Amino acid sequence: MRDQTRGPATNPVAATTVCVIGAGYVGLTAAACLAELGHEVRCVESDPLRLAALTRGEIPIYEPGIEELVARHTGSGRLTFTADTAVAMDGVAVAMLCVGTPPRSDGEPDLRQLGRAATEVAACATTNVALVVKSTVPPGTCEALELFVGGQAREGVRVRVVSNPEFLREGRAVWDFFNPDRVVVGADDPNLGQLVADLYPSDWPLIECSRRSAELVKYASNTFLAVKISFANEVAALCEALGAETDKVLGGVGLDARIGQAFLAPGPGFGGSCLPKDLSGFIAVAESAGRPAEVARAAQRANDAAQVSVIAKVESALGSLPGRTVTVLGLAFKAGTDDTRFSPALALVRGLALRGARVRVHDPIATVSDPAVCQLDTPYDAAQGSDALIVATGWPEYHDLDPTKLRAVMVGHVIVDAVGVTAIEPLHDVGFDVYGVGRGLATSFAPVLWRPLEWMLDAGQPSTIAARER
């Protein structure tokens, strides 16, 4: 287990008792990993079905490493689950809020779950408590939350709020917890900040700052990643138009140490529970401060266009979509998780269905209940009788597809690999036309060549090429 989740040996922590509110992706990971560090963790989960599953030892999310950690520490007694906040908060001085802050229709975050959880914790606290906000929230939230719950605590109990945002990637959350790029603690009282910092090993990289700064670190980080992905898709589109090699261009860009390779691959756009929500939140926060956030808005527009362009490529290859059968491989927003929230793959499925296509799908782990989705057990079952196939999530299984078997079950010969995982030459060898993001469209080179030739002419010099064309 250590090889999968832990980095180099870290300094031990002074064990304390922590209450974690919420057993979703963030809360369950935080609870299990804090127990691994040596703390006693009481995790509160209000959903009775999820709580029942956890008490049976069943893990309601897919996250490598979590099952082993939960089993180990429920067995040792360092990790317990309950629906009773009062029991969990008895004598506890640190409570972590790991509840959802989903976007509203206007893009601003919905903080009602956070407010309810904070109020309940404050009312149940039996001693002074540090309310640690792990959820992603707009700057100013921690201060407002402290005012909001101040009157809820019993006499003699003080509730203070600290920002400690999470930076966990789904599918690598346990690894990320134990190998952090940074631990950010935002507190207006240095002693309170130290109380939270001491939950983690002292040799982990620590940023101590104000609450508003800590809150903005998370928003700004995810917004930058969204911008980087959108930029990669914009470069890929330009490569298609110019007949350049997308992988070579972006690979060359990413080798610059100032830029880096991560998040610089073209695809059907970004998704998941963080980037779309945090990008919208960043824009809303900027607007409220009188700043237009034009770069962030451009990234948002580019992401919407990335999904549309994949469907347009299938439509162009088939001639039309109504009545056609299209297979989509992948439902999760990325490989390594079962999370379909804001998934580009699911957006493609729905977009194809809206345009009249019959859609068949497969995913190794993720499932959805959606009338637009006909989900099959294997990629080949999903591809049976299809006119075209889209690879929408970068699962390794899709790299290892048998081209001959795939060609035998499909009616058509069109494959659009939106995430760049397939082996193209073997697919070409059995008669598939393979398209991708940044490659595969017919290119007219006349406009590309014409402008440089014009630029080479001296001012006022007549163009012999233009004369011949006339």
C-alpha positions in Angstrom: 0.0 0.0 0.0 2.8 2.4 0.8 4.3 2.0 -2.7 0.9 3.1 -4.2 0.1 6.0 -2.0 3.0 7.3 0.0 6.0 9.2 -1.1 9.3 9.4 0.8 9.1 9.0 4.6 7.7 12.1 6.3 8.0 13.6 9.7 5.4 12.2 12.1 2.5 14.3 13.2 1.1 14.8 16.7 -2.1 12.8 16.7 -5.4 14.6 17.3 -9.1 14.0 16.9 -10.7 15.4 13.7 -14.3 15.5 12.6 -14.8 15.3 8.8 -18.1 16.4 7.4 -19.0 14.6 4.2 -17.8 11.3 2.8 -17.7 12.1 -0.9 -14.5 12.2 -3.1 -12.8 14.9 -1.0 -14.2 14.0 2.5 -13.6 10.2 2.3 -10.1 10.7 0.9 -9.3 13.3 3.6 -10.7 11.1 6.4 -8.9 7.9 5.3 -5.6 9.7 4.7 -5.7 11.7 8.0 -6.2 8.3 9.8 -3.2 7.0 7.9 -1.2 9.9 9.3 -2.1 8.8 12.8 -5.2 11.0 13.7 -8.4 9.7 15.1 -11.1 10.6 12.5 -14.8 10.7 12.9 -16.5 11.1 9.5 -20.1 12.4 9.4 -22.2 11.3 6.4 -25.9 12.3 6.1 -26.8 10.1 3.2 -28.2 6.9 4.8 -27.4 4.7 1.8 -23.8 5.9 1.6 -23.4 5.6 5.4 -24.8 2.1 5.3 -22.4 1.1 2.6 -19.4 2.6 4.5 -20.3 0.8 7.7 -20.5 -2.5 5.8 -17.0 -1.8 4.5 -18.2 -0.9 1.0 -16.6 2.1 -0.8 -19.2 4.2 -2.7 -16.7 5.9 -5.0 -13.9 4.6 -7.3 -10.6 5.8 -6.1 -7.4 3.7 -6.1 -6.1 3.1 -2.6 -9.1 4.3 -0.6 -10.6 0.8 0.0 -7.4 -0.4 1.6 -7.0 2.7 3.8 -10.6 2.6 5.0 -10.4 -1.1 5.8 -7.2 -0.7 7.7 -8.3 2.2 9.9 -11.9 1.1 10.5 -10.3 -2.0 11.8 -7.8 -0.1 13.9 -10.6 2.1 15.3 -8.9 5.3 14.0 -11.7 5.9 11.4 -15.4 5.8 12.2 -18.5 6.8 10.3 -21.7 8.2 11.8 -24.7 10.3 10.9 -24.7 12.0 14.4 -22.8 15.2 14.3 -23.1 15.7 18.0 -21.4 12.3 18.7 -18.7 13.1 16.2 -18.0 16.6 17.6 -17.8 15.6 21.3 -14.5 17.1 22.5 -13.3 17.8 19.0 -11.3 21.0 18.3 -10.9 20.6 14.5 -13.8 20.0 12.1 -13.3 19.8 8.3 -16.1 20.8 5.9 -15.9 18.6 2.8 -19.4 19.2 1.3 -20.4 20.1 -2.2 -20.4 23.7 -3.6 -22.0 23.0 -7.0 -22.6 25.8 -9.5 -25.9 27.6 -9.8 -27.4 28.3 -13.1 -25.7 31.7 -13.2 -22.3 30.1 -12.5 -21.9 31.2 -9.0 -21.4 28.5 -6.3 -24.2 27.2 -4.3 -23.0 27.5 -0.6 -26.2 26.2 1.1 -24.7 22.8 1.9 -21.7 24.5 3.4 -23.8 26.8 5.5 -26.0 24.0 6.8 -23.0 21.9 7.7 -21.2 24.7 9.4 -24.3 25.6 11.4 -24.7 22.0 12.6 -21.1 21.7 13.6 -21.1 25.0 15.5 -24.3 24.0 17.4 -22.8 20.6 18.4 -19.3 21.8 19.3 -18.5 21.3 23.0 -15.2 23.2 22.9 -13.6 25.9 20.9 -13.4 24.6 17.3 -11.4 25.4 14.2 -13.8 25.0 11.3 -11.6 24.0 8.3 -13.1 24.6 4.9 -11.8 22.1 2.4 -14.5 22.8 -0.1 -13.8 25.2 -3.0 -15.4 28.6 -2.2 -15.1 32.2 -3.4 -12.8 34.6 -1.5 -14.6 36.0 1.5 -16.6 32.8 2.3 -14.6 31.8 5.3 -15.0 35.3 6.9 -18.7 35.3 6.1 -19.1 31.8 7.4 -17.5 32.8 10.7 -20.0 35.6 11.1 -22.9 33.3 10.0 -22.3 30.6 12.6 -21.0 32.8 15.4 -24.4 32.9 17.1 -25.1 29.1 16.7 -22.5 27.9 19.2 -23.3 27.2 22.8 -22.2 29.7 25.4 -18.5 29.7 26.0 -17.7 28.0 22.7 -15.9 30.0 20.0 -16.0 28.9 16.4 -13.3 30.2 14.0 -12.9 29.4 10.3 -9.8 28.4 8.4 -9.3 27.9 4.7 -7.4 24.7 3.7 -8.4 24.0 0.1 -7.8 20.5 -1.4 -5.8 19.9 -4.6 -6.6 16.3 -5.2 -7.1 14.8 -8.7 -9.7 12.1 -9.0 -8.1 8.8 -9.7 -4.9 9.9 -8.0 -6.4 11.5 -4.9 -4.6 9.3 -2.3 -1.3 9.7 -4.0 -1.8 13.5 -4.2 -2.7 13.7 -0.5 0.6 12.1 0.5 2.7 13.8 -2.2 1.3 17.4 -2.2 2.7 20.2 -4.3 1.7 22.5 -1.5 -0.5 22.6 1.6 -2.3 25.9 1.8 -3.5 27.2 5.1 -5.4 30.5 5.3 -6.0 31.9 8.7 -6.1 35.4 10.2 -4.7 34.1 13.5 -1.2 32.5 13.3 -1.9 30.1 16.2 -5.1 28.9 14.5 -3.2 28.4 11.2 -0.5 26.4 13.0 -3.2 24.2 14.6 -4.4 23.2 11.1 -0.8 23.0 9.6 0.1 20.6 12.4 -2.4 18.1 11.0 0.2 17.4 8.2 3.8 16.4 8.3 6.1 19.4 8.9 8.3 18.6 5.8 5.4 19.0 3.4 5.5 22.3 1.4 3.4 24.8 3.3 1.9 28.1 2.3 0.5 30.2 5.2 -1.6 33.1 4.1 -4.8 35.0 4.7 -8.1 33.3 4.2 -9.0 35.2 1.1 -5.6 34.3 -0.4 -6.0 30.6 0.3 -9.5 30.6 -1.2 -8.2 32.3 -4.3 -5.2 30.0 -4.7 -7.6 27.1 -5.5 -9.8 29.1 -7.9 -6.8 30.6 -9.7 -5.0 27.2 -10.0 -8.0 25.5 -11.6 -8.7 28.4 -13.9 -5.1 28.4 -15.2 -5.4 24.6 -15.9 -8.7 25.3 -17.8 -7.0 28.0 -19.8 -4.1 25.7 -20.6 -6.4 22.9 -21.8 -8.4 25.4 -24.0 -5.2 26.8 -25.4 -4.0 23.3 -26.4 -7.3 22.8 -28.2 -6.9 26.1 -30.0 -3.4 25.2 -31.1 -4.7 21.8 -32.3 -7.4 23.5 -34.4 -4.8 25.7 -35.9 -2.6 22.7 -36.7 -5.5 21.2 -38.6 -6.0 24.3 -40.6 -2.3 24.7 -41.4 -1.5 21.0 -41.9 1.0 21.0 -39.0 1.6 18.0 -36.6 -0.3 18.7 -33.4 1.6 16.2 -31.3 4.9 17.7 -32.4 3.8 21.3 -31.9 2.3 20.9 -28.4 5.1 18.5 -27.5 7.7 21.1 -28.4 5.7 23.8 -26.5 5.5 21.6 -23.4 9.3 21.0 -23.3 9.8 24.6 -22.4 10.4 24.4 -18.6 8.4 27.6 -18.1 5.3 25.9 -19.6 5.5 22.1 -19.0 3.7 19.1 -20.6 0.9 18.7 -18.1 -2.6 19.7 -19.3 -1.3 20.5 -22.8 -3.0 17.8 -24.7 -5.9 18.4 -27.1 -9.2 16.7 -26.5 -13.0 17.1 -26.2 -12.6 19.7 -23.5 -12.3 19.6 -19.7 -14.9 18.3 -17.3 -15.3 16.8 -13.8 -16.4 18.3 -10.6 -13.6 21.0 -10.4 -12.5 22.8 -13.5 -15.9 23.8 -15.0 -17.3 24.7 -11.6 -14.2 26.6 -10.5 -13.8 28.4 -13.8 -17.4 29.6 -13.5 -16.8 30.6 -9.9 -13.7 32.5 -10.8 -15.5 34.4 -13.5 -18.4 35.2 -11.1 -16.0 36.4 -8.4 -14.1 38.6 -10.9 -17.4 40.1 -12.0 -18.4 40.9 -8.5 -15.1 42.7 -8.0 -15.6 44.7 -11.2 -13.1 42.7 -13.2 -14.2 41.1 -16.5 -11.8 38.0 -16.4 -11.6 37.9 -20.2 -9.0 35.2 -20.3 -11.1 32.9 -18.2 -14.2 33.7 -20.3 -12.3 32.8 -23.4 -11.3 29.5 -21.9 -14.9 28.7 -21.1 -16.0 29.6 -24.7 -13.2 27.5 -26.1 -14.2 24.5 -24.0 -17.7 24.6 -25.2 -16.4 24.8 -28.8 -14.2 21.8 -28.3 -17.1 19.5 -27.7 -19.1 20.9 -30.6 -16.1 20.4 -32.9 -15.9 16.7 -32.2 -19.5 16.2 -33.1 -19.0 18.3 -36.2 -16.1 16.1 -37.3 -18.3 13.0 -37.0 -21.1 14.7 -38.9 -18.7 15.8 -41.6 -17.3 12.3 -42.0 -20.7 10.6 -42.1 -22.5 13.3 -44.1 -25.4 13.4 -41.7 -26.3 12.2 -38.2 -30.1 11.5 -38.1 -30.7 7.7 -38.2 -27.0 6.9 -37.9 -25.6 4.7 -35.1 -22.6 6.2 -33.3 -20.6 4.5 -30.5 -19.0 6.5 -27.8 -16.3 4.8 -25.8 -16.1 6.5 -22.3 -18.5 8.2 -20.0 -16.2 9.4 -17.2 -14.8 12.8 -17.5 -11.3 11.2 -17.5 -9.7 7.8 -17.1 -9.2 6.4 -13.6 -12.5 7.6 -12.1 -16.2 6.8 -12.3 -17.2 10.5 -12.1 -19.3 11.7 -14.9 -20.0 15.2 -13.5 -19.6 17.7 -16.3 -18.1 15.0 -18.4 -17.2 15.9 -22.0 -17.9 12.3 -23.0 -21.5 12.5 -21.6 -21.9 15.9 -23.3 -21.0 14.3 -26.6 -23.5 11.5 -26.1 -26.3 13.9 -25.4 -25.2 16.2 -28.3 -25.2 13.3 -30.7 -28.7 12.2 -29.5 -30.0 15.7 -29.9 -28.8 15.7 -33.5 -30.8 12.5 -34.3 -28.1 9.8 -33.9 -28.6 6.5 -32.1 -25.9 6.4 -29.5 -24.4 3.3 -27.9 -21.7 3.6 -25.2 -19.2 1.7 -23.0 -17.1 2.7 -20.0 -15.0 0.3 -17.9 -16.3 1.8 -14.6 -18.7 4.7 -15.0 -22.4 4.2 -15.4 -25.2 6.8 -15.9 -29.0 6.7 -15.8 -29.9 8.7 -18.9 -32.5 8.1 -21.6 -29.9 9.1 -24.2 -27.5 6.4 -23.1 -27.6 2.8 -24.2 -24.7 1.3 -22.3 -23.2 -2.1 -23.2 -20.9 -4.4 -21.4 -17.9 -4.4 -23.8 -16.5 -1.9 -26.4 -17.3 -4.5 -29.1 -20.9 -4.9 -28.0 -21.2 -1.1 -28.1 -19.6 -0.9 -31.5 -22.0 -3.5 -33.0 -23.6 -2.1 -36.1 -22.2 1.4 -35.7 -21.5 3.8 -38.5 -18.9 5.7 -36.5 -17.1 5.4 -33.2 -15.8 8.1 -30.9 -13.2 7.5 -28.2 -14.1 10.1 -25.6 -12.3 9.0 -22.5 -8.6 8.0 -22.4 -9.0 4.6 -20.8 -5.9 2.4 -21.5 -8.4 -0.4 -22.6 -9.2 1.6 -25.6 -5.6 1.6 -26.8 -5.6 -2.2 -26.8 -8.7 -2.6 -28.9 -8.5 -5.4 -31.6 -8.8 -3.5 -34.9 -9.9 -6.6 -36.8 -12.6 -7.5 -34.3 -13.7 -3.9 -34.2 -13.9 -3.7 -38.0 -15.9 -6.9 -38.1 -18.7 -5.6 -35.8 -19.0 -2.1 -37.2 -20.9 -1.2 -40.3 -19.0 2.1 -41.0 -15.3 2.8 -41.0 -15.1 6.2 -39.2 -13.2 6.5 -35.9 -12.8 9.8 -34.1 -10.2 9.5 -31.3 -10.9 12.7 -29.3 -8.3 11.8 -26.6 -5.4 10.4 -28.7 -5.2 6.9 -27.1 -5.7 4.5 -30.1 -3.0 3.0 -32.2 -3.7 4.6 -35.5 -1.7 2.5 -38.0 -3.3 -0.9 -37.1 -6.7 0.8 -37.5 -5.7 2.2 -40.9 -4.5 -1.3 -41.9 -8.0 -2.8 -41.6 -9.7 0.0 -43.4 -10.7 2.6 -40.8 -10.5 6.3 -41.4 -9.1 7.7 -38.2 -9.7 11.3 -37.2 -8.6 13.1 -34.1 -8.4 16.5 -32.4 -5.7 18.3 -34.3 -5.5 15.9 -37.2 -7.7 14.3 -39.8 -9.4 17.1 -41.6 -8.7 17.8 -45.3 -6.6 20.9 -45.5 -6.5 23.5 -48.3 -2.9 24.7 -48.5 -3.5 27.6 -50.9 -4.4 30.1 -48.2 -1.5 28.9 -46.1 1.1 29.4 -48.8 -0.4 32.5 -50.3 0.1 34.9 -47.4 3.9 34.1 -46.9 4.4 34.5 -50.6 2.7 37.9 -50.5 4.8 38.9 -47.5 7.9 38.1 -49.4 7.1 40.7 -52.1 8.6 44.1 -51.9 6.0 46.9 -51.5 4.5 47.7 -54.8 6.1 44.7 -56.6 3.5 43.0 -58.8 2.8 39.4 -58.1 3.5 37.1 -61.0 1.7 34.3 -59.2 -1.4 36.5 -59.0 -1.1 37.4 -62.6 -1.0 33.8 -63.6 -4.0 33.0 -61.4 -6.0 35.8 -63.2 
